[in-house]
Amino acid sequence: MFDDVAHTAHQSLERGVFREVEGAAAVARELAAALGVPAPSPSEVVIEAFDMDGAPDADMAMLATVLVSLSAAAFAEFGTSRSKFQVDGANIDVDAASFGRE
């Protein structure tokens, strides 16, 4: 019986704890709200950030501004790749991370 309760609790946590936030600006706003700091307005963003093609990225600059205001420091760097599949009408996204290994 304990295993059934633990399994049900785990399933509940999976559905209730995680919420996907897409885009750097949305992540910046959510992070600022969760940690009780103000999200910067566009005029308060003083950090420059660039996308993978070297173009200015205002949303990433906003996220970087929030992280710097929190004295956050990177502790890891890794790359990801995404593969998309469709099976019986269901879309499946597979994200693979290198975690520093090729």
C-alpha positions as CSV (number, residue, x, y, z in Angstrom):
1,M,0.0,0.0,0.0
2,F,2.8,2.4,0.8
3,D,4.2,2.0,-2.7
4,D,0.8,2.9,-4.2
5,V,0.6,6.1,-2.0
6,A,4.2,7.1,-2.9
7,H,3.5,6.5,-6.6
8,T,0.3,8.6,-6.5
9,A,2.2,11.4,-4.6
10,H,5.0,11.3,-7.2
11,Q,2.5,11.5,-10.1
12,S,0.8,14.4,-8.4
13,L,4.1,16.2,-7.9
14,E,5.0,15.7,-11.6
15,R,1.7,17.4,-12.6
16,G,1.7,20.1,-10.0
17,V,5.3,21.3,-9.5
18,F,6.7,21.9,-12.9
19,R,5.4,24.4,-15.4
20,E,7.2,25.2,-18.6
21,V,8.0,28.9,-19.3
22,E,9.0,29.7,-22.8
23,G,11.2,32.6,-23.9
24,A,13.9,34.5,-22.1
25,A,11.6,37.5,-21.2
26,A,9.0,35.3,-19.7
27,V,11.6,33.4,-17.7
28,A,13.0,36.8,-16.5
29,R,9.5,37.9,-15.3
30,E,8.7,34.6,-13.6
31,L,12.1,34.4,-11.9
32,A,11.8,38.0,-10.7
33,A,8.3,37.4,-9.4
34,A,9.2,34.1,-7.7
35,L,12.2,35.7,-5.9
36,G,10.4,38.9,-5.0
37,V,12.6,41.3,-7.1
38,P,11.2,43.7,-9.7
39,A,11.5,42.7,-13.3
40,P,13.5,45.4,-15.2
41,S,11.7,47.6,-17.6
42,P,13.3,47.9,-21.1
43,S,15.0,51.2,-20.1
44,E,16.6,49.4,-17.0
45,V,18.3,46.7,-19.1
46,V,21.9,47.7,-19.4
47,I,23.4,44.3,-20.4
48,E,23.9,43.5,-24.0
49,A,23.0,40.0,-25.2
50,F,23.1,38.4,-28.6
51,D,21.4,35.4,-30.2
52,M,23.2,32.5,-31.9
53,D,23.5,34.5,-35.1
54,G,25.1,37.5,-33.3
55,A,22.0,39.7,-33.5
56,P,21.0,41.7,-30.4
57,D,18.6,39.8,-28.2
58,A,16.6,42.2,-25.9
59,D,14.8,39.3,-24.2
60,M,18.0,37.5,-23.2
61,A,19.4,40.9,-22.1
62,M,16.4,41.2,-19.7
63,L,17.0,37.8,-18.3
64,A,20.8,38.5,-17.9
65,T,19.9,41.7,-16.1
66,V,17.7,39.8,-13.6
67,L,20.4,37.1,-13.1
68,V,23.1,39.7,-12.5
69,S,20.8,41.6,-10.0
70,L,20.5,38.4,-8.1
71,S,24.3,37.8,-8.2
72,A,23.7,34.5,-10.0
73,A,26.7,32.8,-11.5
74,A,26.9,30.1,-14.1
75,F,27.9,26.7,-12.7
76,A,27.6,24.7,-15.9
77,E,27.4,25.0,-19.6
78,F,26.0,22.5,-22.0
79,G,24.3,22.2,-25.4
80,T,21.1,20.7,-26.4
81,S,19.5,19.4,-29.5
82,R,15.8,18.7,-30.2
83,S,14.4,16.0,-32.4
84,K,10.7,16.0,-33.3
85,F,8.6,13.0,-34.0
86,Q,5.0,12.2,-34.7
87,V,3.4,8.9,-33.7
88,D,-0.3,8.2,-34.2
89,G,-1.1,11.9,-34.2
90,A,0.9,12.7,-31.1
91,N,3.8,15.1,-31.3
92,I,6.9,14.0,-29.4
93,D,9.9,16.4,-28.7
94,V,13.1,14.8,-27.6
95,D,15.6,17.2,-26.0
96,A,19.1,15.8,-25.6
97,A,21.7,17.6,-23.5
98,S,25.4,17.1,-23.8
99,F,26.3,18.2,-20.2
100,G,29.7,19.2,-21.5
101,R,30.3,15.9,-23.3
102,E,30.1,15.5,-27.0
